[in-house]
Amino acid sequence: MNFKILYFTTLVVFLSSCAKKSYLADVTSRNYRIEKGSYTNDVAISDMIAPYKEKLDLTMNEVIGQNTSEMTKGKPNSTLTNWFADALYEEMNHMQGVKVDFAIQNYGGVRVNSFAAGNVTVGNVYELMPFDNTMYVLTMKGDKVQLLFDKIAESNGWPISKSVQLRVEFGKAVDITIHGKPLDPAKEYVAAIPDYVANGGDNMDFMRDCQKWDSQKYVRDILINYIKRQTSMGQPLQADPTKRILLSGE
């Protein structure tokens, strides 16, 4: 019986090894445009979701502020990235029991290239920051802050709050100041950083062992609260043009 099993197994392996193999040599693609009128509307589904859509539209279309002029995204500094980081910095410091020295946002986390002038809606902020990232508060020694800013310099710039200024020399951060004072490698600093980066994203592995606290507040909600608070004080959105990242020779 064992001989028959062995014979059968050997035969299967042999036949498999002799089987014809196919390899993908080329691919031809074609795009098909689907017009709205080319498919039928499922009335039952539409009726079912209509109340939820109406409620969602009311929320997303709520005007929460005014933007004085278009803000655009760019490196190493830009009106949009400056405003984004400053809004995080101001709103985190407005939270009870929180005092941060600076705030940053990874460049890829800013999901639009421009923020139009005029009415600002909740939906606009969702477009700007659609992810469910929360803001962390980290306590970092100055040497870790140096590594963080070196990574930012290597990337040609991220959104950084106005409390920081640095110069990029040969892909490294030099002449770093926080609140106008030179970075002290032995001093502890408190930073507001999105969870993705705080947990080692974007090649920031060295941040994983930093003391951290999750505010449990979404980045976009922090921005929305900041805009609403500014509006309640009669202040529109306005980017601070102060350069945070200087290039060699500036």
N, C-alpha and C positions, 0 to 999 in steps of 0.2 A: 504493500500500500504506500509506504514511504517512497519507494522507487518511482511509482506512478506520479506522485505529487512533485518529486524532484524533476522528473522528465517534463511534466506539464509546465512547471515554472521556467525551466530552461528554454522550452519552446517559445513561450510568450516573450521572454527577454530577447531571444534571437529575432523573432519576427518584428518586434518593436524597433530593434536597431536597424533593420532593413527597410523600415517604412519610409515612404517618400516624405521629405520635409519641405515646407513652403516658407519663403521669406518675403517680407514686405519690401518691394523694390521702389515703389513710387506711390504718391498720393495726389489725387486731383481733387481740389475743393471748389465749391460753387456756393455763392451766397444767394439766399432767397429772401426777398423782402416780403414780410407779412403785413398787409394793410389791415387796418381796423375793420373795414367793411368786408374783409374776406372770410371772417368767421362769425358765427352767430353768437348772440349774447344769451347766456343762460339766465333767464328771467328769475327763476327760483333762487339761484345763487346770489344774483344781484340784490334781490329783495331781502335776502337773509343778512347780507353784509351791509346793507344801506345804513342802518342805524349806527353801526360801529364806524363806518366811513365818515358819516356826518359828524360824529363826536370827535374823531381823529382830526378831521379837517378844521374843526373849530379850535382845537388845541394848537395845531401846527400853524394856522393862519393868524394866531394872536400876535398883535404888534406889541413888542416889549421895549422898543427903543428906536432911536434915530441915529443913523450914521452920517456924519457931516461930509465925508468924501470917500471915494472908493479906496479900499485898502488892498494891496496886492502882496502875494507871497514871493519871496526870493531869498537868496543867500549872498553874503553872510548876514545882512540885516535887511529888513523890509518893514513896511508899515503894518502888514497883517501879522507877521511873526512877532513884532514888537508888542502890538496890542494884545495878542493872544497871551504871551508870557506875563505881561504886566497885569492883565485881568486875573490870571491865576494867582499871581503874587498878592495883589490887593485883596482879593476875596478870601484867600486862605488866611491872611493876616486879620481879616475881619471876623473870622470864626473865633468863638470863645475858647480860650486856653491854647491858642496856636500862635506861634511867632516864628516865621521863617525868614532866613537871610536872603534867599533867592528862590526863584521858580524857573523850571525849564519845561519844555515840551519837545518830544522828538519831532523832527522835521516832517517825517512821513505821516505823523498823526494829524497834521493839518491837511484836511482833505479837499480843500478848494483852492484855486489859484488866485481868486479875487473875492472880495466882499463888497457888494455894491453899495453905493450911497443911497440914502432914503430910509424907508421903513425897514426895521429889523424884526423878523418874526421868529417864533420858536423853531419853525421849520428851517429857517436859514442857519440857525445854530446847529441843528441836527445834521445839515449838509456839511457844515464846517467840521463837526466832530461826531460822526455817526456811531463810533464804537463805545462799548460799555466799559471803558477804562476808568478806574477810580484813581483818585489822587492820594499818594503816599506822602508822609512826612518822615524824612530820614535825618538821622544825626550822623554826620560824617566828619572824620578827621580831615585836616587840610590836605594831607597827602592823597586821600581818596578824591577830594574835590579836584585836585590837580589832574588825576587820571581821568576824571569825568570831563573836564574842560579840554584835555588833550584829545579825547575821542571826538568831542564836538569840533575842535579845530581841524582834526583829520577829515571830518565830514564837510568842511567848508562852512559850518555854521548851523546852529539850531536856534529856535526861539528861546531867548534868555531875557529875564527881567532886567529892568534898568538899574537894579542895585549892583549889577556886575559889569565890569569892563575887562577885556583882555585883548591881547594882540596875537596874531598867528604868525609864527616864524618857522619856516621849514616844517609845516604840518604839526607844530606843537603850540600849546598855549603858554604865552609868557606875559609878564607885566600884569598879572591878574590882580584886580582889586575888587573887594566886596564892601559896599558902603564907603567907597573911597579909600579903604585901607588895604595894604598889600596882603595877599593871601599868606596865612601863617600855617605851615605844614603841621604844627603840633596842636593847633586850636580846633575846637569842635564847631561845626557849622550845621545849621538846620536848613534843609532844602525841601521844597515841594516838587515832587517828581511823579509822573504817571506810573502806575503799577507795572506796566510792560517794561519800562526801563529799570525801575527799582528792583525788579525780580530778575534782571540780567539780560533783558532783550537788547537788540542792536549791539551785540558784543560787549555788554557791560557786566560781564561775569563778576567783576570785583565788587559790585554793589550788593551782591546777594547776602554778604555777611554783615552789612551795615544794620545798625539798630533802626527799625522802621515801624511805622504805625499807619494803618489803613484808615483814612478818613471816612471810607465807605460812601463817598460822594463822587458821582460820575463827573468827569471833566466837563462834559457839556452842561450839566446842571450847575456847576460852579460858574461857568460862563453866563448862563441864563440868569442866575441870581445876581451876578455882578452887573449885567446890563439893566436888570430891573431896579437894582439899588441906585445905579447912576441916574436912571430915568426919574426915580422918585425924588432925586435931588435937583432935577432940572438940567442934568448934564447929558449931552449926547455922546456917542462913541467917538473917540478921537485918539489916534495913534500918537505916541510920543516918538519923535524922529531920532532921539538920542542913539548914537551908534554904541552898540554893546561889544561888537566884535570888529576890531581893527585889523587891517592887513599890513603886511610888512611895508614900512615906509610912511604909514599914516601917522 
